[in-house]
Amino acid sequence: MTLKVARRGQVPPFIVMDVMTAAAERAQSHGDVLHLEVGQPSTSAPRGVVEAAQQALESEVLGYTLALGLPELRQRLSQHYADHYGQPVSPDRIAVTAGSSGAFLLAFLSAFEVGDRVALGAPGYPAYRNILSALGIEVVEVPTGPETRFQPSPDHLDRLDRPVDGLIVASPSNPTGTMLDRDAFADLADYCGAHGIRLISDEIYHGISYGMAETTALSLTDDAIVINSFSKYYSMTGWRLGWMVLPEELVRPVECLAQNFFISPSALSQRAAMAAFDCGDELDANVARYAANRRLLLDGLPKAGFDRLAQSDGAFYLYADIGRLTNDSVAFCQRMLQETGIATTPGPDFDPARGAHTMRFSFAGATETMAEASDRLRRWLT
């Protein structure tokens, strides 16, 4: 007898992870891969974080913490909002999570019922779509373009055939790196408030921007769920630690879900993360390197034929329209990897309907890698 496999696990793969596997195989056979596929800083955690972790290993029991996280860390995160944004946030509204991925799961479970409809911009981070689908929540793709900086707008929502229960916004976004200015973000927040739409603001790339001011949804509404992470700006991807700022009515539901799903976030990561807020100089030096990488690719990619690029206001991505080069971005990226040793991510990961003619470059790596990639692409396509 064949046993059943639940449909909720039959979601599309996260294509970038498959690209990483192919890149590893190519590295074994050819010994030379330039990684522009993964959105991961190439730098380690700040020195102060590593030292704090070592100290905790030597002096702490490192048992379970509270489900919502260490009170000391929640208090430090509250101080971060006051220092960085001038925004008062009670530590009682903050939940520390197992990465932003754990935060999204808890947010979706606490805010939406099976069958609810949640809108998100396309192109967008694929895990939003796949987690929502696995939970039985209907995903409403909102096709966006350069006219709105690849961000959803009230006009997009007005044109939907039926109302939605939620909206996910990321600013800076993955894969485009585009941001909402404060006025545009305020318009979205006001629209959501007037129409009973739960706004979820993904702010995991805050701290990595290039001249445009970052706006937290907390400064616009008390009803939004705000999600952030130690992975990107703080260069702590493998530590798997994130946080959420919740409306008061969702704190207890999230706490109960977290108790049952995770018991608590990693005690070691939480102890170490408190030191991250004292490592600003080291972290800002990383951002300066991303800015140099961005300038280099914005100059080099058009010379190689990639001349239709989204405005990258933040994060560490460039999203390219390659419709003049191919109508099959998956095959194109595979061929690029095999023939040049450059690993990139094809567009269907981010936009299933239109991704066949788009792709993403990540410039989170070393500046020397970006320079070499530009040279190889120019030789390959010209």
Secondary structure, DSSP 8 states (H G I E B T S, - for coil): ------GGG-----HHHHHHHHHHHHHHHHS--EE-S----SS-S-HHHHHHHHHHHHH-------TT--HHHHHHHHHHHHHHH-----GGGEEEESHHHHHHHHHHHHH--TT-EEEEEES--HHHHHHHHHTT-EEEEEE--GGGTT---HHHHHTSSS--SEEEEESS-TTT-----HHHHHHHHHHHHHHT-EEEEE-TTTT-BSSS----GGGT-SS-EEEEESSSTT--GGG--EEEE--HHHHHHHHHHHHHHTSS--HHHHHHHGGGGG-HHHHHHHHHHHHHHHHHHHHHHHHTT---B----BTTEEEEE-TTT-S-HHHHHHHHHHHH-EE-EEGGGT-TTTGGGEEEEE--S-HHHHHHHHHHHHHHH-
